C-alpha cells in the first residue's frame, strides 16, 4: 500500500507533509509506504520517504501548476507498485484509512459536488451541469500504480489542448476515467468539507461549534476558509462563525 503526496514551491511548508504523515501512521493499520514527491526536502521528518518531483511537460507559459498531479500516473516513480492513495497537503486525516483501500473500483475519487453546496441556476446549462456533476475532486484519489499510464499519455499528447478544453487537472482526469468507464466515487460521508459539513450553516454557526460528521475519514478544505485559517481561529465572516475547533487541532497535530 502506498500513500503519496506532492510538495512544490512555498505555499505549503514541511509541517504539512510531516503532520499528514503522522496522521496516516495513526489511522492506517496496513503496512505502507508514505512518499512525498518534492523539490525541497528541508524540514521533512525522517519518517517521510522523499523522491524528486516528477518532470511534466506542460504548455508554454502554464501558470496552473496543479497539472503536475498528473505526473503520478507515470509507469515508474520511486519503485512504487500496488494500490496507491494520493493526498493533497491541505487536508486532515480524522478516521480509519484502511477502508479506502478496501472500497471496490479501479479508480476512486471524491465527487466534487459533494464538497460544495448546490449551485443555483447551474442546471440552466444542462450540458455543463451534467459534466460538472461528474467531475471528481483530486484532493483524495486511489488507483493502482502504473495501471493508468494512458492518463499521462493523453495529457502529454497535447498539453495546450488539455488546458483549453478543461479548467484544471481534475476535470481532465475525471473525464478521462469517465470515458474509460473507470470513474468511481468515495462514499459521501468519508471525505467531508470543513466549511459545508463541519461548520453549521450561516447563523447556526453562532449557536454551535464545528463538529466532525459521523464516519468521516478525511476533512477537506475546499473553498474558504483554508486549513491554516481554521486551525488558527480565522475564517470568520459576518454571517459565519468558526468557533472551537480543538478536535481539528488534535487531529492535525496529534496532541
N, C-alpha and C positions, 0 to 999 in steps of 0.2 A: 504494500500500500504506500502511496506517495501523497504528501501534501506539498504543493508548490505555491510560491508567490513570486512577485517581481517588485523590485525597488530601483527606481532610477531618478535622477535629479535630486532636488532638495525639498520637495513638497512634504515628504514623509521621512522622519528621522529613523535611526536604527531602533528606537524603542518600539516602533510599530511592529517591526519584524520580531523583536525579542518577546514582546507580550503576546503576539499572535502564536508564536512557537510554544510558549508556556501554556497558553490556553488549549492548544492542540494536545499537548502532553497530558493535561489534566482530564481531557474529555475523549480521548481516543485510546481504547484499550489494545487495539490490534498493533502488532509490530509495524513500524512505518519509518519512512524517510521524510524529513522535513527539509526541503531545498529552497533556498532563495536565490533567484537569478538577479544579479545586481551589478552595477558599475562602480559600487563603493561599499566595501565590507567594513569600513570603520565603525566601531562601536557595536558590532554584532556579537552576540553571545557565542561561546564555543559550541553550544548545542545546535547552533544553526549551521547546517551544511550550506555552503555557498558555491555558486557556479557563475561563470561570466554571463552577462546579459546577452541573449542571443541576438545576432545581427538580423535585421529585417530591412529589406529594400522597400521603402515607402515612396510615394510620388514626390517629385521635386517640390521643395518648399512646404511639405506637410508639417502642420503645427499640432495636430491632434495625435499625440503620442500613444493614445490608448490602442491604436492599431498594433502596437508592439505585442499585445497579448496573443495575437495570432501566431507568434513565433513558437509558442509552446506546442504547436501541432507538428513540429519538425519530427523527423524519423529518429533522431538520435540527439539527446541532450543529457549530459551528466550521467550517462549509463542507465537512465530510467527505463523501467518497464512495468507493466501491470496497471491496475486501477489507480487513477490519479485524480486528486481533488485540487482544483485551483481556487485560491482565495485572494481577493483584493486585500489591501492592508487596512482599510478603514472599516473594519467590522469587528465584532466581539463574539467570541465563542462562549455560549452560555449553557450548552447541554451536550449530550452524547453525540459523537460524530460517527459512531460505528454504524448506525442505521443509514447514513449517507452512502456507505459502501455496500449496503445490503439491498437498497432500492433497485428494482429491475429496470433495465434500459441500457442502451449503448452510450447515450449522451443525455445527461440531466442538467438542468439549469433552472434558475429562478424565473418564474413568469414575471416580466417587468411590471405588468399591470397590477400584480399582487402587492407591490410595494407602494402604490400610489392610489389616491382617491380617484373616483371616476371623473374623467374629463368631460365637462359639459359641451355639448354640440359636436364632439368628435365624430359622432355617428352620422353627421350630415354628409361627410365624405366616406361613403361606405367602404370603398376600396382601401383607403388609408387606415380606416378604423379596423378593418379585418387584418391588415398587415401588422399594425401596432399591437393588436391583441395577441398575435403570435409571438412577438419578439421576447426573447429572454434577457434577463439582466445578468451580465457576466461577472458579477461580484463573486458568485459561487457556482462552479460547474464541475461535473465529473465525466471523465472519459477514460478509455484505455489508451495508455501512452503508445504512440506510434501507429495507432489503428486508423487515424483520420488525417493522414498527411495531405489528402486531397483538399482539405480546408486551406492549408497554406499554399498549395499549388495553385488553387483557384485564385487566391488573392494576388500572388506574385505574377500571375499571367498578365494582370493589368491593374496595378495599384491605383492608378489615376481614375480608371473607370469605377473601381470599387468605391473610391472616395466621393465620386459624383452620384452614384446610384444609392449609396447608403449614408446616413448621417454619422454613423460611428461603427466601431468594430462589432458591437453586439448585435446590431441589425444584420450585418453581413454574415456573422457566424450563425445566427438563428435561422436566417433564410436558407443558408447552405444546408444546415441539418434538417430543416423542414422539408426542403425539396428532395433530400435523400431518404426521407421517411424515418429519421432517427431522433427527432426532437421530442424530448420528454421533459416534464417539469417536476420539481420537488413538490411534495405535499405543501399546501399553502401555509400550514402552521409551523413548518420547520425553519424557514428563513423569513424573519419579520422585519418590518420597517420600524425604526425607533420613533420617528415622527408620527406615523399613522397607526401603528399597532401598540406602541408602548405609552405614548403621551395621550392622555384623554383629549378628545376633540374640543377645540375652541374654548369657551368659557368654563367647561367642565374641568379643564386643567387647573383652574384656580381652586377647585374643591378637592381634587385627588392628585396624588403624585404619580409619576410614570411607574408602570409595573410591567413585569415580564409575562407575556401570554403563555398559557399552558402549552407544554410540548414544544416550545421554541428551542432551536438548536443554535441559531446564529442571529444576531441583531445587526441589521444592515443600515447604513446611514445614507439613504438615497435622498437627494434634495438637501434641505437645510432644516435643522442645524447639523453641522458636521460633528464628527465624533469628538474632536478636541474641544469644541464649544460646549457640548453637552457634559463632558467629563469635568470641565472647569466651571460649570454653573452658568454658562452662557446660552445663547439661542432663544432668549425671551423675546416675545412680541407683545404688543398691546392686547392682542386677543388670545395669546397663548403663554401660559407659564410652564416652565420645565419642571420645577420642583425638585424634590430629593431624588437623587439617582445613586445613592450609596451602593445599591445592588449592582449597578452597572460598573462602578469603580472597582468593586470587589472582583467582578468577573474579569475585568481588564487587567488589573494589577495583581490579581491572585492573592490579595491580602484581606 
